[in-house]
């Protein structure tokens, strides 16, 4: 019997959006024009997902561990988030033509199986080389935010260690490729890419972050083991 995937973050939305910091920023956020369809699939098969995702290594690295600063690793990512992102690319509400073409060839079951495969893999190592002072600035923003400027701490949703939550569609943001992390934060700062609580919350949380702070956060996230 197929099971209907419902974004579990909807359960978190009333709590998250009730935060004064998030609610204040959301007042200026325009509604997104596209709503992601629900996915329909049976129990995910990680072994089948390994077969269907064999070509992903060309960009995302062997074992889903990226060696490119602009390309995210997939190993260890929570399955619900990978499903959401592949669905967003397939619906063409995330603007990467390569990923849109890849996702266009996937069924709902393929997406579920691929997400299960990558979730079962061991994450790669933390990135090295960022300036210690820049990382420290990012660490402070991650842990505490800046209440005076309505900047909510990243740890509120993603956890102190950045591991996220599969049940709440909160991604793991540990050891993110630094350039990818910075670009994604900038994307969320500028827009709500699709109608779902997680990008709405990210848009709100990123409001007010300067370019320097985006760089600092990316440096810190890339250093998280």
N, C-alpha and C positions, 0 to 999 in steps of 0.2 A: 504494500500500500504506500503510494507516494506520500511524503510528508511535505507540508507547505512551510517554507522558510519565512518567518516573520522577523524583521529586524528587532533583536532583543533590546537595542538601545532605546526603543520607544518607552520601555519601562523606566529607564533612567531619566528620560527627558524632563518630566515634571520636576524632579529633584534638581537636576543640573540647571535647567532654565529658571528655576526659582532663585538661584543665587543672585544677589544684588549686583555683583560684578558682571556676570554674564547677561542678566536681564537688561542692564543699562546699555551694554554694547549692542545688544540685539535690536534695540528700538530703532536703530538706524539701518539695520540689515534688510535689504529688499528680499521679497520672497523669491525662491528659486523656481524657474519655469518647468523643470523636469522632475518627475517622481520616478524613482527606480522601481521596476516591477518586482514582485516577489519571485523567488526561485522555487521551483518544484523539483524535488529529487528524492531518491531513496537513500538508504544509509551510505555514506561516502565510502569509497573503496580507494585507500591510499596507494595500493599496488597499481591499480588502473591509472590513478592520477600520475604516478611516476612515468608510466608509458606515454600518457597524453601530454606531459610537460617536458618530454625529452629535449625539445628544441629550445626551451627557456634558458638552458645553460649557455647558449651563445651570447646572451646579453647579461644574464643575472649570475653567471658563474657556476662552476661545478658544485653540485650539492646545494645550489641556491645561495651560495656565498659570493657576493659581488666583490670584484677587485677594482671597480671603477667608481670614482667619487660621485658621479652623476647618476648612478644606477643602484637602486635599492637591492639589498639582499632579501631573499624570500624565505630562507631557512629559519624555522622557529617562529614565523609570523602566525598569529592567531588565525584560525581557519575562517571565522566569520568575517574578519576584515578582508582577507584575500577574496572571499566570495563577493563581498560588497564592491571591491575595486574592479574586479573582472566584470561584474555586472555594469558598473559605471562606464567602463571603457566600451563594453559591447553596446550600450545605449548611446555612446558618443557624447557623454556629458563630461568626460575627462578628455582633455585635448591632446593626446599623444597618438599620432596616426599609426605608428608601429603597433602599439598596444591595442588600438581599436581594431586593426586588421587581425591581430592574433585572436582577440576575444570574439570577433564576429564569427569565427569558425567553431566556437565552443557551444555545446548544449548546456542546459542547467546542470545536468548530471556531471558533465566534464568539469564544470567550474567547481562543483562540490568535491569531486575526486581530487582535482589538482590542489585545492586548498588543504585537504586532509593530508596529502603527500608532503607539502612544504611544512605544515604545522608539526609533522613528526620528525623533521630533520633538526640536527643540532645547529644552533646559531653560530655564526662565524665570530672571529675575534673583534675586539674593539679597534677602531681606527686610531692611529697615532699621529703625532706631529703638530697638533694644534697648540697655540700659545697657552701656557698655564693660566695667565691672567684672563685671557678671553674665555677659557673654560670655566674659570671661577665665576665670572660674570654670568655665564649661562646657567651654572649650577644654582646660583642665587635666585635667578628668575624662575627656574624650574621648580625649586622647592618652595619659594615664598611668593612669587609674583611681585606685584607692586600695587597694593590696595589704594595708594594715593592717586594712582592713575587708572584705576579699574582694570589692572592686569591680573588675571587669575593665575594661580600657580598651576603649572602643567601636572604636578603630582596629584592634584585633586582628582583628575580622571585617569591618568595613566599609571598612577602608583609611584611610590618612592623610588622603586628600581626601574620604572619604565616598562614593565612587562605587559601592561594592558590587561584586558579581560575578554575572553572568547565569548562568554555569555552576554556581554554588553557591547560587543562589536567595538571594543577599544583596542587599537593596535599596539603591539609591542613597538616601542620606539628606541630600543637599545641598539647600539652600534650601527646607527643609520649612516649610510654614505653621506658625508658632510655636505657636498654640493646639492645632492638630492634633498636632504633635510631642509636646507636653507630655501631652495626653490619651492618646495611644497608649503613651507610656512608662509612664504610670500604669496603663494597662490591663495591660500586660505585667508590671508589678511585682506586680499583685494576682492574676493568674491565668495559667494555660496554656490558651489558648483552644481549641486542637485538637492532636491527636497528630502532631507533626512536629518534627524537631530544631530548626528555627529559632525557633518560639515557646517551646520548652523552654529553649533557650539564652538567649533574650531575658528570659524569666522569671528565670532564674538571674542574668543580668547585672544586672538591675534591682533585685534584692534588696538592701536596705540603703540605697538612694537615698532621701534626704529629699525632701519637697516642694520645698524651696528648690533642691536639686540638679537635680530634674526641670526646674524653670523655667530654671535656668542652662544645662542641656544643650540644651533646646529653643531658647533664645536663640542659642546657638552654632550649632546645626544650621541654623537659619533664615538665618544670616549667611554660610554657606558658599556660594561661587559654584559 
